[in-house]
Amino acid sequence: MPTYDYICKDCGHIFEVFQSMFDPTIKECPSCNGHVRRIVSGGTGLIFKGTGYYETDYKNNGKTSSKEKSETKKETTKNEKKDKD
């Protein structure tokens, strides 16, 4: 069920209502009982879950894993200790 944004024409109060697409639109402002108008909102981004989508399938390509990062860090620390001696 989507969330709809409304704005009051009288007092300017903006509020959200979680309602079905088939529910009638809200007619009165909860603050002042004035007339309201439903406004178009951006909503949230579309999220694809599971495999078969570019973002989930190739998200880690080109990035080093945390294991590789820790090994690189250990090697750097060892080299720094050798340089000090």
C-alpha positions in Angstrom: 0.0 0.0 0.0 1.4 3.4 -1.0 1.9 6.5 1.1 0.2 9.6 -0.2 1.2 13.2 0.5 -1.4 15.8 1.0 -1.3 19.6 1.5 -3.9 21.8 3.0 -5.1 24.6 0.8 -6.0 26.7 3.9 -3.2 26.4 6.4 -0.4 24.8 4.2 0.0 21.8 6.5 1.7 18.9 4.6 1.0 15.3 5.8 1.3 11.7 4.7 -1.4 9.0 4.7 -0.8 5.3 4.3 -3.7 4.1 2.3 -4.8 1.7 -0.4 -5.0 2.8 -4.0 -8.7 2.2 -4.0 -9.4 4.2 -0.8 -11.1 7.6 -1.4 -8.9 10.6 -1.2 -8.7 12.6 2.0 -10.9 15.7 1.9 -10.2 17.5 5.2 -7.0 18.6 6.9 -6.4 17.0 10.3 -5.1 20.3 11.7 -7.7 22.8 10.6 -10.4 20.8 8.8 -9.7 22.8 5.6 -9.7 21.5 2.1 -6.7 19.4 1.1 -5.1 18.4 -2.2 -3.1 15.3 -2.9 0.4 16.1 -4.2 2.7 14.1 -6.3 5.7 12.8 -4.3 8.9 11.2 -5.4 8.4 8.3 -3.1 11.2 5.8 -2.5 13.5 4.3 -5.1 12.6 1.0 -6.6 14.6 -1.9 -4.9 15.2 -5.1 -6.7 16.1 -8.0 -4.5 17.7 -11.3 -5.4 19.9 -12.3 -8.3 19.4 -11.4 -11.9 19.8 -7.6 -11.5 22.9 -5.6 -12.4 23.3 -4.0 -9.0 23.2 -7.2 -7.0 25.1 -9.3 -9.4 28.0 -7.0 -10.1 28.0 -4.9 -6.9 31.4 -6.1 -5.6 33.3 -6.3 -8.8 36.3 -4.1 -8.8 36.4 -3.7 -5.1 38.8 -5.5 -2.7 37.3 -7.7 -0.1 37.8 -7.0 3.6 40.1 -10.0 3.7 42.3 -8.6 1.0 42.4 -5.2 2.7 43.5 -6.7 6.0 46.2 -8.8 4.4 47.5 -5.7 2.6 47.5 -3.8 5.8 49.5 -6.5 7.6 52.1 -6.5 4.8 52.4 -2.7 5.0 52.8 -2.9 8.8 55.5 -5.6 8.4 57.4 -3.5 5.9 57.3 -0.4 8.1 58.7 -2.4 11.0 61.6 -3.7 8.8 62.3 -0.1 7.6 62.6 1.1 11.3 65.1 -1.7 12.2 
